[in-house]
Amino acid sequence: TRRAGPEPADPTPDVAHLSFWSWINVISGVLFYSFDRWAVGVYMGSAALAAYSVCSQLAQLTHSVPAAAAQVLIPWAAARRDSAQPVVDTKAMRDVAVVAALLACIPALVILALAPQILSLWISPQFADEHAMLLRHLAFVFLLLAINIPFFDILIGLGDARFAALLSLFSAAAYALSMV
């Protein structure tokens, strides 16, 4: 038997909208995570690219670890958006985002503090002497990105995929321009 009541809304337009902006976000991510290696390889050569890739791979952990941990914020924000309360509790969301952003700094701060020791253990003391500053610079860039993760995930959870994707695209374009 069928229940009485209004027909559920067709989710197709929402899915299409979210999918389009998710696709834009993926494109900006590919631009961000690929362009630097291409630029370093073309303009500085393969030896510089090898060192850059090692340091970049390690520095990216300062972004990917908080990004994986913050995935819980998307359903958390979506549940608050879809709750029976007429107004989303922006203070709670702001507080959670600020605390999560501060926690997202921890991996980068570890790398900033211990870059020479990490590279010495992982590669060699000579490599650490030559490239610890590069690792620190890259860790700082990924620290800036990690701070934005909680806010980005909350925007996605609130259904604002368009603004989040445009912000990501702008960031990727600014990064690519700064690399040049």
Disulfide bonds with the S-S distance in Angstrom:
none
